[in-house]
């Protein structure tokens, strides 16, 4: 959900929420480049980036929404394995879920670090909250609307609400 991605992007890139939204809405967004840690990468807007993967026809793609990993962990993981053509062995699934428990990953990061953590991160961590719908606590109405105006079509495609519902 791009509403939740805003907070992660802001922390990861060390910017405020408004700047993160500008970046996520930028159809020409690139990161990296000369004298930077990364080669230049063209990301496009959040919707453009997502759709570039989803609508890619050169190879099969299986979509996994973070919220499904939180609420339907076992079946979501089983579906990934089935998509990959692997045997969804219940014992291995149980062990994999235990090993990737968010709190466990946070503890590992505290002890050993984590290679994907950005050196620009505001919090200094990669595994921060692990919750869905945190945007409700951190985004104001103007920020929420800026995301919805730019990404509602893609959000609807994946079943995310684009209007307040009771």
C-alpha positions in Angstrom: 0.0 0.0 0.0 1.7 3.2 -1.1 0.2 5.0 1.9 2.3 2.8 4.1 5.3 2.9 1.8 5.6 6.7 2.3 6.7 6.2 5.9 9.2 3.5 5.0 10.6 5.6 2.1 10.9 8.6 4.3 12.9 6.7 6.9 15.0 4.8 4.4 16.0 7.8 2.4 16.2 10.2 5.3 13.6 12.6 4.1 10.3 13.9 5.5 6.9 12.5 4.5 6.3 15.4 2.0 9.5 14.8 0.2 8.9 11.0 0.2 5.5 11.6 -1.4 7.1 13.9 -4.0 9.6 11.2 -4.8 6.9 8.4 -5.0 4.8 10.6 -7.3 7.7 11.5 -9.6 7.4 9.6 -12.9 11.1 10.4 -13.6 12.5 9.3 -10.2 16.0 8.0 -10.3 18.4 7.0 -7.6 22.1 6.6 -7.6 24.5 8.1 -10.1 28.0 9.4 -10.4 29.9 9.7 -7.1 27.0 7.8 -5.3 26.8 4.4 -3.7 24.6 3.0 -6.5 24.6 3.1 -10.2 21.8 5.2 -11.7 18.5 3.4 -11.4 15.3 4.5 -13.0 12.4 3.8 -10.5 9.6 6.0 -11.9 6.6 6.7 -9.7 5.4 4.1 -7.2 2.6 3.1 -9.6 4.9 3.1 -12.6 7.4 1.0 -10.8 4.9 -1.5 -9.5 3.2 -1.8 -12.9 6.5 -2.3 -14.7 6.9 -5.5 -12.8 3.3 -6.6 -12.8 2.6 -6.1 -16.5 6.0 -7.5 -17.5 5.4 -10.4 -20.0 8.9 -11.8 -20.4 8.6 -13.8 -17.2 5.8 -14.9 -14.8 5.1 -12.7 -11.8 3.4 -13.6 -8.5 2.1 -10.6 -6.5 2.4 -10.8 -2.7 0.9 -7.9 -0.7 2.6 -7.2 2.6 -0.8 -7.2 4.4 -1.4 -10.8 3.3 2.0 -11.8 4.8 0.8 -10.3 8.1 -2.7 -11.7 8.2 -2.6 -14.9 6.1 1.1 -15.8 6.5 1.0 -19.5 5.9 -1.4 -19.5 2.9 0.5 -16.6 1.3 3.8 -18.4 1.7 2.3 -21.6 0.5 1.0 -19.8 -2.6 4.5 -18.4 -3.3 6.0 -21.9 -3.1 3.3 -23.4 -5.4 3.9 -20.5 -7.9 7.6 -21.4 -7.9 6.9 -25.1 -8.5 8.2 -26.1 -5.1 6.6 -28.6 -2.7 4.9 -26.6 0.0 6.1 -28.9 2.8 4.2 -27.8 6.0 7.3 -28.4 8.3 9.5 -26.2 6.2 6.8 -23.5 5.9 6.4 -23.4 9.6 10.2 -23.1 10.1 10.5 -20.4 7.4 7.7 -18.4 9.0 9.3 -18.7 12.5 12.7 -17.6 11.1 11.3 -14.6 9.4 9.1 -13.4 12.2 9.4 -9.6 12.3 10.5 -9.4 15.9 13.1 -12.0 15.3 14.4 -10.0 12.3 14.6 -6.9 14.4 16.7 -8.7 17.0 19.0 -10.1 14.3 19.5 -6.6 12.9 20.3 -5.2 16.3 23.0 -7.9 16.8 24.4 -8.3 13.3 23.1 -5.3 11.3 21.3 -5.7 8.0 22.9 -5.1 4.6 19.8 -3.4 3.0 19.7 -0.7 5.7 20.3 2.7 4.2 23.1 4.8 5.6 20.6 7.7 5.2 17.9 6.0 7.4 16.5 8.3 10.0 15.8 5.5 12.5 19.0 3.7 11.8 17.2 0.5 11.2 15.6 -1.4 8.3 13.0 -3.4 10.3 11.2 -0.6 12.1 7.5 -1.4 12.8 6.3 -4.2 10.5 2.7 -3.0 10.8 0.1 -2.3 8.1 -1.9 0.9 8.1 0.6 2.8 10.1 -0.1 5.6 7.6 -3.1 6.4 9.7 -0.8 7.6 12.5 1.8 9.4 10.5 0.2 11.0 7.4 -2.1 14.1 7.4 -5.0 14.5 5.1 -3.1 16.5 2.5 -0.4 13.9 2.3 -3.0 11.0 2.1 -4.8 12.8 -0.8 -1.5 13.4 -2.6 -0.9 9.7 -2.7 -4.5 8.8 -3.5 -4.6 11.3 -6.4 -1.4 9.9 -7.9 -2.0 6.2 -7.3 -5.7 5.4 -6.9 -5.9 3.3 -10.1 -3.0 1.1 -9.1 -4.3 0.8 -5.5 -7.7 -0.3 -6.7 -6.1 -2.9 -8.9 -4.6 -4.5 -5.7 -7.7 -4.1 -3.6 -6.5 -1.1 -1.5 -9.2 1.3 -0.4 -9.0 4.7 -2.0 -11.9 6.3 -0.1 -12.7 6.3 3.6 -15.2 3.6 4.3 -17.1 3.0 7.6 
